[in-house]
Amino acid sequence: MIFLNINIDKYKNLSRSLSREFINLNPIQRGGILPKEAKKAVYEYWDGYSVCDYCHGRLDEITYPPIKDFLEDIAQFLNMDLARPTHGAREGKFIVMHAICKEGDYVVLDKNAHYTSYVSAERAKLNVAEVGYEEEYPTFKINLEGYKEVVDNLEDKGKNVGLILLTHVDGEYGNLNNAEKVGKFAKNRGIPFLLNCAYTVGRMPVDGKKLKADFIVASGHKSMASSAPCGILAFSEEFSDKITKTSEKFPVKEVEMLGCTSRGLPIITLMASFPYIVERVKKWDEELKKTRYVVDELEKIGFKQLGIKPKEHDLIKFETPILDEIAKKDKRKGFFFYDELKKRGIGGIRAGVSKEVKMSVYGLEWDQVKYVVDSIKQIISLNK
Ligand SMILES: Cc1ncc(COP(=O)(O)O)c(C=O)c1O
């Protein structure tokens, strides 16, 4: 038999090298840590299509577990009209682009947009046009006024702009954009507006109507304390016909959802974490205090924060010439920092990188935040 050549030992006893006892500073992972209530639900729902016990044809209509209610509640939480589960922010973006744009249309997006915004557009056979920076190094701040110029230029050339996309907070610098400004512009021009909230919904309060968003995409595993892959697409009533269009052959199934999206454990964790999320976004100011404390303290020892100052989001990117100097002398090269942090029970910093580091202390207790700062200071003073 062919499969006898497969070495299956590596699949036995899968264990995670970054153990749960570690303080994980990886910005893409800090917002996805499950509270204990959600961990308990995992035991009940870990089998395949576990949410489908009482399904009458469509995921968003399931009443037990309460997916139907949850979608109404999450829409309300985001101040949007309707919501559907997705497998993540990227799937939400693709759904919107595919449902509302025509092949060859332009998506106008910010230069800090995530790669998945570009790939979604490519998959939907759309073109992209970028809105650039007001300032490059060191803030990499997007010139929001630039949306008008880019749209005007395209329209002057007879191109159709099918969608305006803004990354609410980008994954490179953690810059928070004034979404309301872009939302108002989009409304005035009659162009649908998609706000990518992968890094905001579930971490900080987001009010879709205030920001004039027609669509909000959120990421369960990045920012809503859920297992991957899952997310939310919230949208306004105006676009519901296109987003929720049903199949001709299978009239109960929504085409853009390929019938049903998150049909098992991830959506359970998303729902089980919802009460926790509702509470934690109220503590956003405290999270910003922790973030700013880290920046202030580490700038004292030669780190330089990139992106807009003061921080309005927990993702911090530092330029770290001091680490680079040490790496040049240390036999472990750039790996010394990762190695020294690991000895102190801290993980999530990319191994081998010494010129720039990204980190987040979102959701850590103050004593843990101080421990991280003190550990980094100690590593530098002992190794330089
Ligand atoms: C700004 C931004 N958008 C989208 C994503 C992708 O999110 P998802 O995995 O939910 O598709 C990321 C991931 O890092 C991101 O930083």
The ligand as an SDF file (V2000), in Angstrom:
LIG
                    3D

 16 16  0  0  0  0  0  0  0  0999 V2000
   -4.4350   44.1550    9.1860 C   0  0  0  0  0  0  0  0  0  0  0  0
   -4.6730   42.6990    8.9710 C   0  0  0  0  0  0  0  0  0  0  0  0
   -5.7240   42.2890    8.2590 N   0  0  0  0  0  0  0  0  0  0  0  0
   -5.9890   40.9700    8.0590 C   0  0  0  0  0  0  0  0  0  0  0  0
   -5.1870   40.0100    8.5700 C   0  0  0  0  0  0  0  0  0  0  0  0
   -5.5410   38.5740    8.3200 C   0  0  0  0  0  0  0  0  0  0  0  0
   -6.5160   38.1520    9.2080 O   0  0  0  0  0  0  0  0  0  0  0  0
   -7.2020   36.7260    9.0130 P   0  0  0  0  0  0  0  0  0  0  0  0
   -6.1830   35.6960    9.3810 O   0  0  0  0  0  0  0  0  0  0  0  0
   -8.3730   36.7330    9.9330 O   0  0  0  0  0  0  0  0  0  0  0  0
   -7.6080   36.6180    7.5850 O   0  0  0  0  0  0  0  0  0  0  0  0
   -4.0820   40.3830    9.2920 C   0  0  0  0  0  0  0  0  0  0  0  0
   -3.1700   39.3510    9.8280 C   0  0  0  0  0  0  0  0  0  0  0  0
   -2.0900   39.6150   10.3430 O   0  0  0  0  0  0  0  0  0  0  0  0
   -3.8130   41.7690    9.4990 C   0  0  0  0  0  0  0  0  0  0  0  0
   -2.7450   42.1710   10.1920 O   0  0  0  0  0  0  0  0  0  0  0  0
  1  2  1  0
  2  3  1  0
  2 15  2  0
  3  4  2  0
  4  5  1  0
  5  6  1  0
  5 12  2  0
  6  7  1  0
  7  8  1  0
  8  9  2  0
  8 10  1  0
  8 11  1  0
 12 13  1  0
 12 15  1  0
 13 14  2  0
 15 16  1  0
M  END
$$$$
